[in-house]
Amino acid sequence: MKLVRKADLIEMIGVSETTLDRMVKAERFPPPMRIGARAVAWTEDEVREWIEARKAERTANRDGRRQVGQAGRGNAA
């Protein structure tokens, strides 16, 4: 199991530290685990799962819009 420190995580997911903290607090991102008195980290697996879930949402949203758009064009013709 590989651990991802906060600075590396921020770079991986492309958000600011403040945004990451807000996402964790709002339960929109997995919480970190404490690895020391002043250090936290996330498991690489959890981070990758979160990224994959975002990709799946994007695909589902895109497919949903495409279906609506196609139905609209088909009805108009």
Biotite code that builds the C-alpha atoms (Angstrom):
import biotite.structure as struc

atoms = struc.array([
    struc.Atom([0.000, 0.000, 0.000], chain_id="A", res_id=1, res_name="MET", atom_name="CA", element="C"),
    struc.Atom([1.477, 3.300, -1.103], chain_id="A", res_id=2, res_name="LYS", atom_name="CA", element="C"),
    struc.Atom([0.659, 6.471, 0.834], chain_id="A", res_id=3, res_name="LEU", atom_name="CA", element="C"),
    struc.Atom([0.163, 9.854, -0.807], chain_id="A", res_id=4, res_name="VAL", atom_name="CA", element="C"),
    struc.Atom([1.087, 12.942, 1.205], chain_id="A", res_id=5, res_name="ARG", atom_name="CA", element="C"),
    struc.Atom([-1.026, 16.087, 0.979], chain_id="A", res_id=6, res_name="LYS", atom_name="CA", element="C"),
    struc.Atom([1.327, 18.088, -1.269], chain_id="A", res_id=7, res_name="ALA", atom_name="CA", element="C"),
    struc.Atom([1.482, 15.223, -3.772], chain_id="A", res_id=8, res_name="ASP", atom_name="CA", element="C"),
    struc.Atom([-2.263, 14.674, -3.570], chain_id="A", res_id=9, res_name="LEU", atom_name="CA", element="C"),
    struc.Atom([-3.001, 18.310, -4.357], chain_id="A", res_id=10, res_name="ILE", atom_name="CA", element="C"),
    struc.Atom([-0.841, 18.020, -7.448], chain_id="A", res_id=11, res_name="GLU", atom_name="CA", element="C"),
    struc.Atom([-2.487, 14.727, -8.460], chain_id="A", res_id=12, res_name="MET", atom_name="CA", element="C"),
    struc.Atom([-6.067, 15.968, -8.315], chain_id="A", res_id=13, res_name="ILE", atom_name="CA", element="C"),
    struc.Atom([-5.449, 19.588, -9.267], chain_id="A", res_id=14, res_name="GLY", atom_name="CA", element="C"),
    struc.Atom([-7.119, 21.422, -6.387], chain_id="A", res_id=15, res_name="VAL", atom_name="CA", element="C"),
    struc.Atom([-5.878, 23.814, -3.748], chain_id="A", res_id=16, res_name="SER", atom_name="CA", element="C"),
    struc.Atom([-5.222, 22.778, -0.168], chain_id="A", res_id=17, res_name="GLU", atom_name="CA", element="C"),
    struc.Atom([-8.278, 24.748, 0.958], chain_id="A", res_id=18, res_name="THR", atom_name="CA", element="C"),
    struc.Atom([-10.481, 23.040, -1.621], chain_id="A", res_id=19, res_name="THR", atom_name="CA", element="C"),
    struc.Atom([-9.183, 19.620, -0.579], chain_id="A", res_id=20, res_name="LEU", atom_name="CA", element="C"),
    struc.Atom([-9.911, 20.389, 3.080], chain_id="A", res_id=21, res_name="ASP", atom_name="CA", element="C"),
    struc.Atom([-13.440, 21.504, 2.168], chain_id="A", res_id=22, res_name="ARG", atom_name="CA", element="C"),
    struc.Atom([-14.014, 18.379, 0.088], chain_id="A", res_id=23, res_name="MET", atom_name="CA", element="C"),
    struc.Atom([-12.924, 16.129, 2.965], chain_id="A", res_id=24, res_name="VAL", atom_name="CA", element="C"),
    struc.Atom([-15.100, 18.045, 5.438], chain_id="A", res_id=25, res_name="LYS", atom_name="CA", element="C"),
    struc.Atom([-18.101, 17.776, 3.085], chain_id="A", res_id=26, res_name="ALA", atom_name="CA", element="C"),
    struc.Atom([-17.390, 14.032, 2.658], chain_id="A", res_id=27, res_name="GLU", atom_name="CA", element="C"),
    struc.Atom([-16.786, 14.477, -1.076], chain_id="A", res_id=28, res_name="ARG", atom_name="CA", element="C"),
    struc.Atom([-13.251, 13.095, -0.750], chain_id="A", res_id=29, res_name="PHE", atom_name="CA", element="C"),
    struc.Atom([-11.907, 10.263, 1.443], chain_id="A", res_id=30, res_name="PRO", atom_name="CA", element="C"),
    struc.Atom([-10.561, 11.383, 4.813], chain_id="A", res_id=31, res_name="PRO", atom_name="CA", element="C"),
    struc.Atom([-6.830, 11.140, 5.415], chain_id="A", res_id=32, res_name="PRO", atom_name="CA", element="C"),
    struc.Atom([-5.201, 8.781, 7.869], chain_id="A", res_id=33, res_name="MET", atom_name="CA", element="C"),
    struc.Atom([-2.848, 10.113, 10.491], chain_id="A", res_id=34, res_name="ARG", atom_name="CA", element="C"),
    struc.Atom([0.671, 8.792, 9.968], chain_id="A", res_id=35, res_name="ILE", atom_name="CA", element="C"),
    struc.Atom([2.414, 10.931, 12.578], chain_id="A", res_id=36, res_name="GLY", atom_name="CA", element="C"),
    struc.Atom([1.816, 13.677, 15.096], chain_id="A", res_id=37, res_name="ALA", atom_name="CA", element="C"),
    struc.Atom([1.676, 16.298, 12.347], chain_id="A", res_id=38, res_name="ARG", atom_name="CA", element="C"),
    struc.Atom([1.384, 14.230, 9.182], chain_id="A", res_id=39, res_name="ALA", atom_name="CA", element="C"),
    struc.Atom([-1.515, 12.769, 7.233], chain_id="A", res_id=40, res_name="VAL", atom_name="CA", element="C"),
    struc.Atom([-1.726, 10.759, 4.040], chain_id="A", res_id=41, res_name="ALA", atom_name="CA", element="C"),
    struc.Atom([-4.183, 8.988, 1.786], chain_id="A", res_id=42, res_name="TRP", atom_name="CA", element="C"),
    struc.Atom([-3.829, 5.533, 0.276], chain_id="A", res_id=43, res_name="THR", atom_name="CA", element="C"),
    struc.Atom([-3.045, 5.657, -3.406], chain_id="A", res_id=44, res_name="GLU", atom_name="CA", element="C"),
    struc.Atom([-5.842, 3.125, -4.010], chain_id="A", res_id=45, res_name="ASP", atom_name="CA", element="C"),
    struc.Atom([-8.456, 5.436, -2.435], chain_id="A", res_id=46, res_name="GLU", atom_name="CA", element="C"),
    struc.Atom([-7.254, 8.374, -4.488], chain_id="A", res_id=47, res_name="VAL", atom_name="CA", element="C"),
    struc.Atom([-7.318, 6.392, -7.715], chain_id="A", res_id=48, res_name="ARG", atom_name="CA", element="C"),
    struc.Atom([-10.816, 5.064, -6.901], chain_id="A", res_id=49, res_name="GLU", atom_name="CA", element="C"),
    struc.Atom([-11.996, 8.644, -6.335], chain_id="A", res_id=50, res_name="TRP", atom_name="CA", element="C"),
    struc.Atom([-10.518, 9.739, -9.670], chain_id="A", res_id=51, res_name="ILE", atom_name="CA", element="C"),
    struc.Atom([-12.124, 6.794, -11.477], chain_id="A", res_id=52, res_name="GLU", atom_name="CA", element="C"),
    struc.Atom([-15.501, 7.626, -9.909], chain_id="A", res_id=53, res_name="ALA", atom_name="CA", element="C"),
    struc.Atom([-15.201, 11.235, -11.164], chain_id="A", res_id=54, res_name="ARG", atom_name="CA", element="C"),
    struc.Atom([-14.379, 9.926, -14.641], chain_id="A", res_id=55, res_name="LYS", atom_name="CA", element="C"),
    struc.Atom([-17.414, 7.626, -14.545], chain_id="A", res_id=56, res_name="ALA", atom_name="CA", element="C"),
    struc.Atom([-19.658, 10.517, -13.475], chain_id="A", res_id=57, res_name="GLU", atom_name="CA", element="C"),
    struc.Atom([-18.317, 12.636, -16.321], chain_id="A", res_id=58, res_name="ARG", atom_name="CA", element="C"),
    struc.Atom([-19.013, 9.858, -18.823], chain_id="A", res_id=59, res_name="THR", atom_name="CA", element="C"),
    struc.Atom([-22.504, 9.247, -17.433], chain_id="A", res_id=60, res_name="ALA", atom_name="CA", element="C"),
    struc.Atom([-23.314, 12.961, -17.554], chain_id="A", res_id=61, res_name="ASN", atom_name="CA", element="C"),
    struc.Atom([-21.983, 13.261, -21.082], chain_id="A", res_id=62, res_name="ARG", atom_name="CA", element="C"),
    struc.Atom([-23.945, 10.195, -22.235], chain_id="A", res_id=63, res_name="ASP", atom_name="CA", element="C"),
    struc.Atom([-27.106, 11.517, -20.574], chain_id="A", res_id=64, res_name="GLY", atom_name="CA", element="C"),
    struc.Atom([-26.806, 14.863, -22.358], chain_id="A", res_id=65, res_name="ARG", atom_name="CA", element="C"),
    struc.Atom([-26.088, 13.140, -25.653], chain_id="A", res_id=66, res_name="ARG", atom_name="CA", element="C"),
    struc.Atom([-29.209, 10.986, -25.339], chain_id="A", res_id=67, res_name="GLN", atom_name="CA", element="C"),
    struc.Atom([-31.395, 13.981, -24.539], chain_id="A", res_id=68, res_name="VAL", atom_name="CA", element="C"),
    struc.Atom([-29.891, 15.946, -27.421], chain_id="A", res_id=69, res_name="GLY", atom_name="CA", element="C"),
    struc.Atom([-30.356, 13.067, -29.867], chain_id="A", res_id=70, res_name="GLN", atom_name="CA", element="C"),
    struc.Atom([-33.954, 12.550, -28.804], chain_id="A", res_id=71, res_name="ALA", atom_name="CA", element="C"),
    struc.Atom([-34.624, 16.258, -29.258], chain_id="A", res_id=72, res_name="GLY", atom_name="CA", element="C"),
    struc.Atom([-33.211, 16.268, -32.807], chain_id="A", res_id=73, res_name="ARG", atom_name="CA", element="C"),
    struc.Atom([-35.102, 13.106, -33.710], chain_id="A", res_id=74, res_name="GLY", atom_name="CA", element="C"),
    struc.Atom([-38.413, 14.567, -32.568], chain_id="A", res_id=75, res_name="ASN", atom_name="CA", element="C"),
    struc.Atom([-37.819, 17.836, -34.409], chain_id="A", res_id=76, res_name="ALA", atom_name="CA", element="C"),
    struc.Atom([-37.277, 16.122, -37.789], chain_id="A", res_id=77, res_name="ALA", atom_name="CA", element="C"),
])
